[in-house]
Amino acid sequence: MKRTAVILVVLLALVTAGAAYAITNGEPDAGRHPYVALLIFGEDTLEGFIPGWRCSGALIDENVVLTAGHCTDGADSARIWFDEGPVAWGTWDPDTNPTCTGETGYPCTGDRAGTPVTNPDYDSAENPYGGGNGLPAFAYRDVGVVLLDAPYVLSEMAELPDPGLVDTLSNKTDVDLVGYGVQYQAQVPGKFLPQPPPYYRWAGLRQRLYAMSELVSGNFVHSAEFMRLSLNPGGGTGGTCFGDSGGPDLLSGTDTVLAVNSYVTNINCSGVGYSSRVD
């Protein structure tokens, strides 16, 4: 992962960590959002595809998957799955064969391949928050897309919102979260916990999960760019965590994408989360 120096937690999970990583306090999606995809970003080489990191995304056109800019940034290729999962690991072994050469299944061969494209304003010099690694500077205009090599046709796709829609929503508006990230922290005795904790405690299947959250409205330093969400399992709301980056935050009960998951402010993926607005 490129930005290991940032204090905040980027909602991204390295494939090569070897753990199966989803929406916290969630439940199986059960076909509600078939357009939400699992994405593996990496590099195409002469030897084959080298998987790098995992994100989530939403099909908004038969050739376009919407995701986060920090997911597409630095990648020249992607593999995309629309299977709700759990997505089978396949035969690939990163320890003995870091490139995908003829292997099938996750993370080598998805339903489609595609080319990542990052918002040209992502983390740009025009960033009004100063740029760099601090909050919220690093994730300015944190939006990207993957252009599919071949169309993927579904009867139901995600929809982009009307301009400024988020500004019209009241506090505690229900928002649907969907993604393929980590789900829970395993209870491991402290002396057996790999360092640095608690990243390697996170676990969960590579499965599309769904949970409801709530909008925390109001003006804050970057409210023109980001939507703030409650991530409070104890209070009954779901949350986002590693691997949910780029997944859609949907106006509850609709297919309208308000924002894409960008970052949370602590390694426990609780409290509040910030998503890059697409309205």
C-alpha positions as CSV (number, residue, x, y, z in Angstrom):
1,M,0.0,0.0,0.0
2,K,1.5,3.3,-1.1
3,R,0.4,5.6,1.8
4,T,1.7,3.7,4.8
5,A,2.6,7.0,6.5
6,V,-0.9,8.3,6.8
7,I,-2.4,8.1,10.3
8,L,-5.9,7.6,9.1
9,V,-7.2,4.3,7.9
10,V,-7.7,4.1,4.2
11,L,-10.5,1.7,3.4
12,L,-8.3,-0.7,1.4
13,A,-7.1,-4.2,2.0
14,L,-4.0,-5.8,0.5
15,V,-4.8,-9.0,-1.3
16,T,-1.4,-10.4,-0.4
17,A,-2.1,-10.2,3.3
18,G,-3.7,-13.6,2.9
19,A,-6.7,-12.9,5.0
20,A,-10.3,-13.1,3.7
21,Y,-11.7,-9.7,4.3
22,A,-16.9,-6.7,4.6
23,I,-19.4,-4.3,5.8
24,T,-19.3,-4.2,9.6
25,N,-22.5,-5.2,11.4
26,G,-23.9,-6.2,8.1
27,E,-25.7,-9.1,6.5
28,P,-25.6,-11.0,3.2
29,D,-26.8,-8.7,0.4
30,A,-29.2,-11.4,-0.8
31,G,-29.3,-10.0,-4.4
32,R,-30.4,-6.5,-3.4
33,H,-27.5,-4.8,-5.1
34,P,-26.2,-7.0,-8.0
35,Y,-24.3,-4.1,-9.5
36,V,-21.9,-3.8,-6.6
37,A,-18.6,-5.5,-7.5
38,L,-15.4,-6.8,-6.0
39,L,-12.4,-5.2,-7.6
40,I,-8.7,-6.4,-7.5
41,F,-6.2,-3.7,-8.7
42,G,-2.7,-4.5,-9.9
43,E,-0.3,-4.6,-12.7
44,D,-0.3,-6.4,-16.1
45,T,3.2,-7.8,-16.9
46,L,4.6,-10.1,-19.6
47,E,4.5,-12.8,-17.0
48,G,0.8,-12.2,-16.1
49,F,-1.4,-10.1,-13.8
50,I,0.1,-9.2,-10.4
51,P,-2.7,-8.6,-7.9
52,G,-2.1,-5.8,-5.5
53,W,-5.1,-4.6,-3.5
54,R,-8.8,-5.0,-3.1
55,C,-11.7,-2.5,-3.3
56,S,-15.4,-2.4,-4.0
57,G,-17.3,-0.5,-6.7
58,A,-20.7,-0.1,-8.5
59,L,-21.6,-0.6,-12.1
60,I,-23.1,2.6,-13.4
61,D,-23.0,1.7,-17.1
62,E,-22.4,-1.5,-18.9
63,N,-18.8,-0.4,-19.5
64,V,-18.1,1.6,-16.3
65,V,-17.6,0.7,-12.6
66,L,-17.5,3.6,-10.2
67,T,-15.0,3.3,-7.3
68,A,-12.5,5.4,-5.2
69,G,-9.5,7.3,-6.6
70,H,-7.2,5.8,-4.0
71,C,-8.2,2.4,-5.4
72,T,-7.5,3.2,-9.1
73,D,-4.4,5.4,-8.3
74,G,-1.2,3.5,-9.2
75,A,-2.9,0.6,-10.9
76,D,-2.8,-0.2,-14.6
77,S,-5.3,-3.1,-14.6
78,A,-8.2,-4.5,-12.6
79,R,-10.2,-7.7,-12.3
80,I,-13.9,-7.4,-11.4
81,W,-16.3,-9.9,-9.8
82,F,-20.1,-9.5,-9.6
83,D,-20.6,-12.7,-7.7
84,E,-22.1,-12.1,-4.3
85,G,-19.8,-14.7,-2.9
86,P,-18.2,-15.9,-0.9
87,V,-15.8,-15.6,-3.8
88,A,-13.6,-18.7,-4.1
89,W,-9.9,-18.2,-3.7
90,G,-8.9,-20.3,-6.7
91,T,-5.4,-21.8,-7.1
92,W,-3.3,-18.7,-6.9
93,D,-0.6,-18.7,-4.2
94,P,1.1,-15.3,-3.7
95,D,4.0,-16.9,-1.8
96,T,5.1,-19.3,-4.5
97,N,3.7,-17.5,-7.6
98,P,3.2,-13.7,-7.3
99,T,1.9,-13.4,-10.9
100,C,-1.3,-14.9,-12.2
101,T,-0.2,-17.1,-15.1
102,G,-3.1,-19.3,-16.1
103,E,-4.7,-19.6,-12.7
104,T,-8.4,-19.2,-12.4
105,G,-10.6,-17.7,-9.7
106,Y,-10.0,-14.9,-7.2
107,P,-7.8,-12.8,-7.4
108,C,-6.7,-13.7,-11.0
109,T,-9.7,-14.1,-13.3
110,G,-12.9,-12.1,-12.7
111,D,-16.1,-11.7,-14.6
112,R,-14.4,-8.8,-16.4
113,A,-11.0,-7.1,-16.7
114,G,-10.7,-3.3,-17.0
115,T,-8.5,-0.2,-17.1
116,P,-8.5,2.0,-14.0
117,V,-8.9,5.8,-14.5
118,T,-8.3,8.2,-11.6
119,N,-10.0,11.6,-11.3
120,P,-7.4,14.0,-12.6
121,D,-8.1,16.2,-9.6
122,Y,-7.4,13.4,-7.1
123,D,-4.8,14.7,-4.5
124,S,-4.0,17.5,-7.0
125,A,-2.1,20.8,-6.5
126,E,-5.5,22.5,-6.5
127,N,-6.5,20.7,-3.3
128,P,-7.9,23.5,-1.1
129,Y,-7.0,21.5,2.0
130,G,-3.2,21.7,1.3
131,G,-2.4,18.2,-0.1
132,G,-0.2,15.7,1.6
133,N,-1.1,12.9,4.1
134,G,-3.2,14.8,6.6
135,L,-6.9,14.7,7.1
136,P,-8.7,15.4,4.7
137,A,-6.1,16.5,2.3
138,F,-4.8,13.1,1.0
139,A,-8.2,12.0,-0.3
140,Y,-9.3,15.2,-2.2
141,R,-11.7,14.2,-5.1
142,D,-11.3,10.5,-4.1
143,V,-13.2,9.1,-7.1
144,G,-12.1,6.8,-10.0
145,V,-13.6,4.5,-12.5
146,V,-12.7,1.2,-14.2
147,L,-13.4,1.0,-17.9
148,L,-14.4,-2.6,-18.7
149,D,-12.8,-4.4,-21.5
150,A,-16.2,-5.9,-22.5
151,P,-19.7,-4.8,-21.5
152,Y,-21.3,-6.3,-18.5
153,V,-25.1,-6.0,-18.9
154,L,-27.4,-6.1,-15.9
155,S,-31.1,-5.2,-15.7
156,E,-30.4,-3.1,-12.7
157,M,-27.5,-0.7,-12.3
158,A,-26.4,2.0,-9.9
159,E,-27.5,5.5,-10.8
160,L,-25.7,8.8,-10.4
161,P,-27.4,11.5,-8.3
162,D,-28.8,14.9,-9.2
163,P,-26.2,17.6,-8.6
164,G,-26.2,18.8,-4.9
165,L,-28.5,16.1,-3.7
166,V,-26.5,15.5,-0.5
167,D,-27.0,19.1,0.6
168,T,-30.8,18.6,0.6
169,L,-30.7,15.6,2.9
170,S,-31.7,15.9,6.6
171,N,-29.6,14.7,9.5
172,K,-30.0,10.9,10.1
173,T,-31.1,10.2,6.5
174,D,-30.8,6.5,6.0
175,V,-28.0,5.4,3.8
176,D,-27.3,1.8,2.5
177,L,-23.7,0.6,2.6
178,V,-22.6,-2.3,0.3
179,G,-19.2,-3.7,-0.1
180,Y,-16.7,-6.6,0.1
181,G,-14.5,-5.5,2.9
182,V,-13.7,-6.9,6.4
183,Q,-16.5,-7.5,8.8
184,Y,-15.2,-8.2,12.3
185,Q,-12.1,-8.3,14.5
186,A,-11.1,-11.8,15.7
187,Q,-10.5,-12.1,19.4
188,V,-6.9,-13.0,19.6
189,P,-4.9,-13.0,22.9
190,G,-2.7,-9.9,23.0
191,K,0.6,-11.8,23.2
192,F,-0.3,-13.7,20.1
193,L,-1.3,-10.7,18.1
194,P,0.9,-9.9,15.0
195,Q,2.3,-6.5,14.9
196,P,1.3,-3.8,14.2
197,P,-2.1,-4.4,15.8
198,P,-5.0,-4.6,15.1
199,Y,-4.8,-4.8,11.3
200,Y,-4.3,-8.6,11.2
201,R,-7.2,-9.2,13.5
202,W,-9.7,-8.2,10.9
203,A,-11.5,-11.1,9.1
204,G,-14.5,-12.0,7.1
205,L,-15.4,-13.7,3.8
206,R,-14.9,-12.0,0.4
207,Q,-18.7,-11.6,0.2
208,R,-21.0,-8.7,-0.7
209,L,-22.6,-7.5,2.5
210,Y,-25.2,-4.8,3.2
211,A,-25.9,-2.6,6.2
212,M,-27.8,0.6,6.9
213,S,-26.1,3.7,8.2
214,E,-27.1,7.3,8.8
215,L,-26.0,10.6,7.4
216,V,-24.4,13.0,9.9
217,S,-25.3,16.3,8.3
218,G,-24.0,19.8,8.9
219,N,-21.1,21.9,7.7
220,F,-17.6,20.7,8.4
221,V,-14.2,21.6,7.0
222,H,-14.7,19.5,3.8
223,S,-18.4,19.0,3.6
224,A,-18.4,20.4,0.1
225,E,-16.4,17.3,-1.0
226,F,-17.3,14.6,1.6
227,M,-20.4,13.0,3.2
228,R,-20.1,12.0,6.8
229,L,-21.7,8.8,8.0
230,S,-22.3,7.1,11.4
231,L,-20.3,3.9,11.9
232,N,-21.7,2.7,15.2
233,P,-22.5,-1.0,15.4
234,G,-23.4,-0.6,19.0
235,G,-26.0,1.9,18.1
236,G,-27.5,-0.3,15.4
237,T,-25.8,1.2,12.3
238,G,-23.4,-0.6,10.0
239,G,-20.0,0.6,9.0
240,T,-17.3,0.4,6.4
241,C,-13.8,-0.9,6.8
242,F,-10.8,-2.3,4.9
243,G,-11.8,-3.4,1.4
244,D,-15.0,-1.4,1.3
245,S,-13.2,1.5,-0.4
246,G,-15.0,2.7,-3.5
247,G,-18.2,0.9,-2.5
248,P,-21.4,2.9,-3.0
249,D,-23.2,4.8,-0.3
250,L,-26.8,4.6,-1.6
251,L,-29.8,6.7,-0.7
252,S,-31.6,4.0,1.3
253,G,-34.0,1.9,-0.7
254,T,-32.8,3.3,-4.1
255,D,-30.0,2.6,-6.5
256,T,-28.8,6.3,-6.3
257,V,-25.1,6.6,-5.3
258,L,-24.5,9.6,-3.1
259,A,-20.8,9.0,-2.5
260,V,-18.1,6.4,-2.6
261,N,-16.4,5.1,0.6
262,S,-13.1,7.0,1.1
263,Y,-11.7,6.8,4.7
264,V,-12.4,6.3,8.4
265,T,-10.5,8.0,11.2
266,N,-9.4,5.1,13.3
267,I,-8.2,1.5,12.9
268,N,-11.3,0.1,14.6
269,C,-13.5,1.4,11.7
270,S,-16.0,2.9,14.1
271,G,-17.3,6.3,15.0
272,V,-17.7,8.3,11.7
273,G,-16.6,7.6,8.2
274,Y,-16.1,9.9,5.2
275,S,-17.2,9.3,1.7
276,S,-16.3,11.3,-1.5
277,R,-19.4,12.8,-2.9
278,V,-20.3,12.1,-6.5
279,D,-23.3,14.5,-6.6
